[in-house]
Amino acid sequence: MGDDRMKRTFDLQESAEEEAAMEILDLLALQVRRVKRGIKATRDHGYAVYSNFL
C-alpha cells in the first residue's frame, strides 16, 4: 500500500519535472529565435548602411 502511494508521488514529481523542463526548453527556443531575428536585422541594417556609404 505504501509503496503504491510512493510510486504515484514519484510519478507525479517526475511528470512535473518533465513539464518544467519542456517549458524551459520552449522559453530557450523562443530566446534563440529572438536573438537570430536580432542578428539578422542588425546584419541587414549593416548592409544597408554600408551600401549607402559606397
N, C-alpha and C positions, 0 to 999 in steps of 0.2 A: 504494500500500500504506500509506504513512504517513498520507496524507490520510484514508483509511478509518478508521484507528485514532484519529485526532484527532476525526473526526466522532462516532465511538462514545463517546469520552471526553466530548465536549461534550454529547451527548445524555444520557449518564448524569448529568452535572453539572446539566444543565437539569432533568432529572426529579427529582433530589434537591432542587433549589431549589424546584420546584413543590410537592413533597411537604411541605417545611418551611413554605412559605407557607400551604398548606392547614391544616397543624397549628396555625400561629399564628392563622389565622382562626377555627378551631374553638375555640381557647382564648379568643379575644376574645369570640366569641359566647356562650360559657359565662359569662364575666365579666359581660357585658351582662345576661344572664338573671338572674344573682345580684343585680346592682345593682337591676334592675327589681323583683325579688321583695322586696328590702330596702326599696325606696322604698314599695312597696305596703303592706308590713307596717307600716312607720312611719306612713304616712298613715292606715291603718285603725286603728292604735293611737291616733293623734292624735284621730280622730273619736270613738273610744270614750271617751277621757279628756274631750274637750270636751262630749260629750253627758252624761257623768256629772256634770260641773261644773254644767251647766244644771239 
